[in-house]
Amino acid sequence: MGFFRTISLLEGLSYVAILSVTLGLLSRDYVAALGMIHGVLFMLYLFLSLQVCAKEQWSLTASLIPFAFIPVELFLKKRSLQKKHTTADKLLTEAA
């Protein structure tokens, strides 16, 4: 899941970089390089999304919505923290 989260974040940031070229914040000289990086990251993200969605029984919809990586990352972070707390509580209960 950690690799998926990393790729999700990088893919989202590459999308923001491409948008910044469109908005004129970055030079158009970077379009080819940014486009290739974004394309590779997006394909990897889609592949990983298919795997994670099958494993976790999630909908694939969020993988196709621009900027969905932000709420997905927040959700995964919250879920990860909940799992850590549950595991810690279980260990404390077993120790008592």
Contacts in CASP RR format, 6 or more apart in sequence:
PFRMAT RR
TARGET T0000
AUTHOR 0000-0000-0000
METHOD contacts of the structure
MODEL  1
MGFFRTISLLEGLSYVAILSVTLGLLSRDYVAALGMIHGVLFMLYLFLSL
QVCAKEQWSLTASLIPFAFIPVELFLKKRSLQKKHTTADKLLTEAA
1 52 0 8 1.000
1 76 0 8 1.000
1 80 0 8 1.000
3 48 0 8 1.000
4 48 0 8 1.000
4 49 0 8 1.000
4 51 0 8 1.000
4 52 0 8 1.000
5 73 0 8 1.000
5 76 0 8 1.000
7 41 0 8 1.000
7 44 0 8 1.000
7 45 0 8 1.000
7 48 0 8 1.000
8 45 0 8 1.000
8 48 0 8 1.000
8 69 0 8 1.000
8 72 0 8 1.000
8 73 0 8 1.000
9 69 0 8 1.000
9 73 0 8 1.000
10 41 0 8 1.000
11 38 0 8 1.000
11 41 0 8 1.000
11 42 0 8 1.000
11 44 0 8 1.000
11 45 0 8 1.000
11 69 0 8 1.000
12 41 0 8 1.000
12 67 0 8 1.000
12 69 0 8 1.000
14 34 0 8 1.000
14 35 0 8 1.000
14 37 0 8 1.000
14 38 0 8 1.000
14 39 0 8 1.000
14 41 0 8 1.000
14 42 0 8 1.000
15 38 0 8 1.000
15 42 0 8 1.000
15 66 0 8 1.000
15 67 0 8 1.000
17 26 0 8 1.000
17 30 0 8 1.000
17 34 0 8 1.000
17 38 0 8 1.000
18 31 0 8 1.000
18 34 0 8 1.000
18 35 0 8 1.000
18 38 0 8 1.000
20 26 0 8 1.000
21 27 0 8 1.000
21 28 0 8 1.000
21 30 0 8 1.000
21 31 0 8 1.000
21 34 0 8 1.000
26 34 0 8 1.000
45 63 0 8 1.000
46 63 0 8 1.000
49 60 0 8 1.000
49 63 0 8 1.000
50 60 0 8 1.000
52 58 0 8 1.000
53 59 0 8 1.000
53 60 0 8 1.000
53 63 0 8 1.000
62 68 0 8 1.000
62 71 0 8 1.000
62 72 0 8 1.000
END
